[in-house]
Amino acid sequence: MKTYEQINNRIESGKAVVLTADEIIDYVEKKGLATAAKEVDVVTTATFGPMCSSGCVLNFGHSKPKIRMSEAWVQDVLVYTGLAAVDVYLGATQLRHNDPANMDHPGEFRYGGAHVMEDLVAGKALQLFALSYGTDCYPLREIRTYFTINDLNQAIMLNPRNCYQNYNVAVNDSDRTIYTYMGTLEPKRKNANYCSAGQLSPLLNDPYYETIGVGTRVWIAGAHGHVYAEGTQHAGGGSRNDQGIPKGGSGTLALTADMKQMSKEFVRGTSFRGYGVSLALGVGIPIPILNEDVLKRTCISDREILAPVVDYSNEYPQNTGKVLSYVNYEQLRTGEIEVEGKKIAVGSLSSYYKALEIAHLLADEIKRGDFRLTEPIAYLKKDTKMKPLVAREKPS
Amino acid sequence: MSQTITKKLMLFFPKCECEKPIIYHLVKDHNLIVNVFRAKVTPEEEGYLALDVTGTEEDIEKGMDFVKTFNVSINTTGKGIIVDEEQCTHCGHCITHCPTGALHIADMVTREVVYSEAKCIECMGCIRVCPYNACASAF
């Protein structure tokens, strides 16, 4: 048994033993659970993949004379101004003004909110255009100017949902190509796409949310941020396999961090043909090895994690909940799965390569004593289910 | 009989050379087997051509000397598809859309996505599906 304080003391003295979530599997096999639990202080987990529920709050400071922005665009991407005078919220999936979207199907969605976030972190000069109705205290009616992230008072990433615990494997049962947030899917199950870091993924290494909770310090694109709430659509009460691993989406995290501390290679705008824009973000989360149970759960391997295969031509859009079958991540990573007797080529949307890089970067920071662990101030719910949106008649 | 080799080339034809049957002469006069992947003539009447040529090293050299007499630039280093390694995140979405395995996972541990230019047939599937805009066409 170790406490957060003991682990942080070891980190401070530069003696902490830190392994990544893939390294720990062999380490425990070799040393045994009891010995390894005494030796290892931290296991690092990570993920890098597209997650639409991302965005950031920007504060521009005040112009002379002052403006109360009522409509604003950054790089021609509409931002939300229903906040204080010069605060805006930039959403990752917002399209650029005049983007034809899917009018010429499938649309290309070359630039949107997520690309603005990438350019912001990269330090590029961005255009702000804002309008106002004008008030006695904020008389300016219009402003067009250019700024970089250094000119802003705050650029705080606010991602209502990230780090999905597990995710679907998407296939297409129809006879035409479909364009989804799970990528381009060829007809008649010609290909399948998955989106999880599997054995490296944060919440798959802490399936009962014993160490990752509200207040947990996390590595977000190089910045030190934290979990500020359970993520939207968090549903900890979904079905689990024998090892307690959820067999579908389940847990999610809401994340925040200072974008001024981020590195551009981990904040990437993505364009999904025929679907839209999303943000791929690098996240690393340390798991303190408090006891043997916590350690045992970090030893989960790709072979033990099941993902549901779902048809995105009909079952997903019609919200039927139908699962064709379950496959494990070891099978997915071979590049081919078999579903109902048919072999399907497999691609991925989540970058394991980047996740591995992040897990090592975080491990190095902890070993150097530059990253301390925090105990959650509140734990994530383990019993909630996802509610549907019901189209109802107006209540009388 | 010396050994035959295959070379990948990208040719750029300036405006004045676009209407000449240069490839025909490569086949007829220089004994080369050509396999054209992609060709394009722009509205400015310039032309691009990505192709394989197969023949003896000597014949290929002579053929290229012939092509050079027409002001045509020969690019033997890169073909029509450009994969920007800085932009690639190695997610692996392109893998199932690449029919020849030119884009593939080289190392099953790190899962790095590698581009083998020699296998590319310029179908442009990767350009259509890459979420990070890491793949582009030279023409």
Interface residues (C-beta under 8 A of the other chain):
Chain A: F48 G49 P50 R110 G183 T184 E186 K190 N191 A192 N193 R268 T270 S271 F272 R273 S278 A280 R333 G335 A345 V346 G347 S348 L349 S350 S351 Y352 Y353 K354 L356
Chain B: T89 H90 C91 G92 H93 C94 I95 T96 H97 I105 M108 T110 R111 E112 V113 R128 V129 P131 Y132 N133
